[in-house]
Amino acid sequence: MATSGSYMKVYSEFRSHDNYNEVFLETISKLGSELDLASVKSCLTIGPGDGERELQFIKQCAANTSKLIAVEIDHKSAERLRTRLSESLPGVESQVIEANIERWKGPDCQVDLVMMMLVLYYVRANERKELFKKMYEQWLALGGHVVVVSSCRTKCPGNISEICDFLGTPLMAWEDIEAELLEVGFIKQCAHEMQCLRDFSNIDEYFLRFAQCLIDQPVTLDELRVRIKELFPEGKTDQDVFYMFAVFQRA
């Protein structure tokens, strides 16, 4: 993982090479008319970074939220999240906890909504299953919802997982995540595939450092640059990049 002082810069540079943000906003606009989350009063968000996307979702789809707990391990991101919360959701009681989610004991009271957006890449398979179990049995209120955003179609050119696979650190497939949530007892309410465009031309050190933090084995930035060039010699992908935005409920 990048150091605390640089992670947001690293992630921002990675996002600047795609149109994920635009597609995300279009997706939650659709979800706002599909989902009824009016009963959501409390929310837990896991690994939100500075919280930009999570707060957009709350405003659009769970506007009655009055209490928010965020667990974020990166200090700089947590600081920016605190500022964003005070500016964007001043009426919401909020708490930002700087901790590793696998070691966190959980909220004092059950919550109505849990959000995990683009964070499960950093949770290992055995720890992920345990996390889902704790969410279902302890953290989430009966009838509560879980929002998960993750890459899908993992063999599709352009997904960051293709680079990881090429370097021997395959990321989990969406099908595995969904199966594990259903096995715990969650019911899938809806799912939207988000189709994005990504450009690998003119990548800089920050972009490479983001890819580097997802690789288990030691790899230099120069090695990453060579591998990306081999995978995408024209600098662009032949197909679009896909993410899954899904909502599950504790029955």
C-alpha positions as CSV (number, residue, x, y, z in Angstrom):
1,M,0.0,0.0,0.0
2,A,1.2,3.5,-0.7
3,T,2.2,5.6,2.3
4,S,-0.4,7.7,4.1
5,G,0.9,10.9,2.6
6,S,0.7,9.7,-1.0
7,Y,-2.3,7.3,-1.3
8,M,-4.9,9.9,-2.3
9,K,-2.5,11.3,-5.0
10,V,-1.8,7.7,-6.2
11,Y,-5.5,6.9,-6.4
12,S,-6.5,10.2,-7.9
13,E,-4.0,9.6,-10.7
14,F,-5.3,6.1,-11.4
15,R,-8.9,7.5,-11.6
16,S,-7.8,10.3,-14.0
17,H,-7.2,7.6,-16.7
18,D,-10.9,6.5,-16.8
19,N,-14.4,7.8,-16.7
20,Y,-15.4,5.8,-13.6
21,N,-16.7,8.9,-11.7
22,E,-19.1,9.9,-14.4
23,V,-20.5,6.3,-14.8
24,F,-20.8,6.0,-11.0
25,L,-23.0,9.1,-10.8
26,E,-25.2,7.8,-13.6
27,T,-25.6,4.5,-11.8
28,I,-26.6,5.9,-8.4
29,S,-29.1,8.2,-10.2
30,K,-30.8,5.0,-11.5
31,L,-30.6,3.3,-8.1
32,G,-32.3,6.3,-6.5
33,S,-35.5,5.4,-8.3
34,E,-35.1,1.6,-7.9
35,L,-34.2,1.3,-4.2
36,D,-36.2,2.3,-1.2
37,L,-33.7,3.2,1.5
38,A,-35.8,5.7,3.3
39,S,-35.6,3.6,6.5
40,V,-31.8,3.9,6.6
41,K,-30.8,6.0,9.6
42,S,-27.3,4.6,10.3
43,C,-24.5,3.7,8.0
44,L,-21.1,2.0,8.2
45,T,-18.7,2.6,5.4
46,I,-15.5,0.5,5.1
47,G,-12.4,1.8,3.5
48,P,-14.0,4.9,1.9
49,G,-10.8,6.9,1.4
50,D,-11.9,10.6,1.4
51,G,-15.6,9.4,1.1
52,E,-16.5,11.3,-2.1
53,R,-18.4,8.4,-3.7
54,E,-19.9,7.2,-0.5
55,L,-21.3,10.6,0.4
56,Q,-22.7,11.0,-3.1
57,F,-24.6,7.7,-2.6
58,I,-26.0,8.7,0.7
59,K,-27.3,12.0,-0.6
60,Q,-28.8,10.3,-3.6
61,C,-30.2,7.1,-2.2
62,A,-30.1,7.2,1.6
63,A,-30.9,10.8,2.4
64,N,-32.4,10.1,5.8
65,T,-29.1,8.9,7.2
66,S,-28.4,10.6,10.6
67,K,-25.4,8.6,11.8
68,L,-22.3,7.5,9.9
69,I,-19.3,5.5,11.0
70,A,-16.3,5.3,8.7
71,V,-13.4,2.9,9.1
72,E,-10.4,4.1,7.1
73,I,-6.8,3.0,7.6
74,D,-5.1,5.7,5.7
75,H,-4.5,8.8,7.9
76,K,-4.5,11.5,5.1
77,S,-7.7,10.0,3.6
78,A,-9.3,9.9,7.1
79,E,-8.5,13.6,7.6
80,R,-10.0,14.6,4.3
81,L,-13.0,12.5,5.0
82,R,-13.6,14.3,8.3
83,T,-13.5,17.6,6.4
84,R,-15.8,16.4,3.7
85,L,-18.3,15.1,6.2
86,S,-18.5,18.4,8.1
87,E,-18.9,20.3,4.8
88,S,-21.2,17.9,2.9
89,L,-23.3,16.3,5.7
90,P,-23.2,18.8,8.5
91,G,-26.4,17.4,10.1
92,V,-25.1,13.9,10.3
93,E,-23.5,12.5,13.4
94,S,-20.2,11.1,12.1
95,Q,-17.3,9.2,13.4
96,V,-14.1,8.4,11.4
97,I,-12.1,5.5,12.9
98,E,-8.5,4.9,11.7
99,A,-8.2,1.2,11.8
100,N,-7.7,-2.0,9.9
101,I,-11.2,-3.4,9.2
102,E,-10.0,-7.0,9.9
103,R,-9.0,-6.0,13.4
104,W,-11.8,-3.6,14.2
105,K,-14.2,-4.9,16.8
106,G,-17.3,-3.5,15.0
107,P,-19.9,-0.8,15.8
108,D,-21.4,-0.5,19.3
109,C,-24.9,-0.7,17.8
110,Q,-26.2,-2.4,14.6
111,V,-26.4,-0.2,11.5
112,D,-29.0,-0.1,8.7
113,L,-26.5,0.1,5.8
114,V,-22.9,-1.1,5.2
115,M,-21.0,0.3,2.2
116,M,-17.9,-1.4,0.6
117,M,-16.9,0.5,-2.5
118,L,-13.7,-0.7,-4.3
119,V,-12.2,-1.8,-1.1
120,L,-12.4,-5.6,-1.2
121,Y,-9.2,-5.8,-3.3
122,Y,-7.3,-5.3,-0.1
123,V,-9.1,-8.0,2.0
124,R,-7.7,-11.5,1.6
125,A,-10.1,-14.3,0.8
126,N,-10.2,-16.0,4.2
127,E,-10.6,-12.6,5.9
128,R,-13.3,-11.5,3.5
129,K,-15.5,-14.5,4.4
130,E,-15.1,-13.7,8.1
131,L,-15.9,-10.0,7.4
132,F,-19.1,-10.9,5.6
133,K,-20.1,-13.2,8.5
134,K,-19.6,-10.5,11.1
135,M,-21.5,-8.1,9.0
136,Y,-24.5,-10.4,8.7
137,E,-24.5,-11.8,12.3
138,Q,-23.4,-8.8,14.3
139,W,-23.1,-5.5,12.5
140,L,-26.1,-5.2,10.3
141,A,-29.7,-4.7,11.6
142,L,-32.4,-7.1,10.4
143,G,-33.5,-5.9,7.0
144,G,-30.4,-3.8,6.6
145,H,-28.6,-3.4,3.3
146,V,-25.0,-3.9,2.0
147,V,-23.7,-1.9,-1.0
148,V,-20.7,-3.5,-2.8
149,V,-18.8,-2.1,-5.7
150,S,-16.1,-4.2,-7.3
151,S,-14.5,-5.0,-10.6
152,C,-16.2,-7.7,-12.6
153,R,-15.4,-9.6,-15.8
154,T,-11.9,-10.0,-14.4
155,K,-10.5,-11.3,-17.7
156,C,-11.8,-8.2,-19.6
157,P,-8.9,-6.2,-21.1
158,G,-8.4,-3.0,-19.1
159,N,-9.4,-4.2,-15.7
160,I,-6.6,-3.6,-13.1
161,S,-7.0,-7.3,-12.3
162,E,-5.5,-8.2,-15.7
163,I,-2.2,-6.6,-14.7
164,C,-2.3,-8.4,-11.3
165,D,-3.0,-11.7,-13.0
166,F,-0.1,-11.1,-15.4
167,L,2.2,-10.6,-12.4
168,G,1.0,-13.6,-10.4
169,T,-1.4,-12.0,-7.9
170,P,-4.9,-12.7,-9.2
171,L,-7.6,-10.6,-7.7
172,M,-10.9,-12.2,-6.6
173,A,-13.7,-12.6,-9.2
174,W,-17.0,-10.9,-8.7
175,E,-18.7,-14.3,-8.8
176,D,-16.8,-15.3,-5.7
177,I,-17.8,-12.2,-3.8
178,E,-21.5,-12.6,-4.7
179,A,-21.4,-16.3,-3.8
180,E,-19.9,-15.7,-0.4
181,L,-22.5,-13.0,0.4
182,L,-25.3,-15.3,-0.6
183,E,-23.8,-18.2,1.4
184,V,-23.7,-16.1,4.5
185,G,-27.4,-15.4,4.1
186,F,-27.7,-12.1,2.2
187,I,-30.3,-11.7,-0.5
188,K,-29.3,-9.8,-3.7
189,Q,-31.7,-6.9,-4.3
190,C,-30.2,-5.4,-7.5
191,A,-27.0,-5.2,-9.5
192,H,-25.8,-2.8,-12.2
193,E,-22.8,-3.4,-14.3
194,M,-20.9,-0.2,-14.8
195,Q,-19.1,0.1,-18.2
196,C,-16.1,2.4,-18.1
197,L,-13.3,3.5,-20.5
198,R,-9.6,3.4,-19.5
199,D,-6.6,4.9,-21.2
200,F,-3.1,3.5,-20.4
201,S,-1.2,6.1,-22.4
202,N,1.0,8.7,-20.6
203,I,0.9,6.9,-17.2
204,D,3.1,8.4,-14.5
205,E,4.7,7.2,-11.3
206,Y,1.5,7.6,-9.3
207,F,-0.5,5.4,-11.6
208,L,2.2,2.7,-11.4
209,R,2.3,2.9,-7.6
210,F,-1.4,2.2,-7.4
211,A,-1.0,-0.9,-9.4
212,Q,2.1,-1.8,-7.3
213,C,0.1,-1.7,-4.1
214,L,-2.1,-4.5,-5.4
215,I,0.7,-6.9,-6.2
216,D,1.8,-9.3,-3.4
217,Q,5.2,-10.1,-4.8
218,P,8.0,-7.4,-5.1
219,V,7.8,-5.6,-8.4
220,T,9.5,-2.4,-9.4
221,L,7.8,0.5,-11.2
222,D,10.0,-0.1,-14.3
223,E,8.8,-3.7,-14.3
224,L,5.2,-2.6,-14.1
225,R,5.7,-0.1,-16.9
226,V,7.1,-2.8,-19.1
227,R,4.3,-5.3,-18.3
228,I,1.6,-2.7,-19.0
229,K,3.2,-1.8,-22.3
230,E,3.2,-5.5,-23.2
231,L,-0.5,-5.8,-22.3
232,F,-1.6,-2.6,-23.9
233,P,0.9,-1.7,-26.6
234,E,-1.4,0.9,-28.1
235,G,-1.9,2.5,-24.7
236,K,-5.7,1.8,-24.8
237,T,-7.8,-1.2,-24.1
238,D,-9.7,-3.1,-26.9
239,Q,-12.8,-3.3,-24.7
240,D,-14.5,-1.4,-22.0
241,V,-13.8,-1.9,-18.3
242,F,-16.6,-3.3,-16.1
243,Y,-17.4,-2.8,-12.5
244,M,-20.4,-4.3,-10.6
245,F,-22.5,-2.1,-8.3
246,A,-24.7,-4.5,-6.2
247,V,-27.1,-4.1,-3.2
248,F,-27.8,-7.0,-0.9
249,Q,-30.1,-7.3,2.1
250,R,-30.1,-9.1,5.4
251,A,-33.3,-11.0,5.3
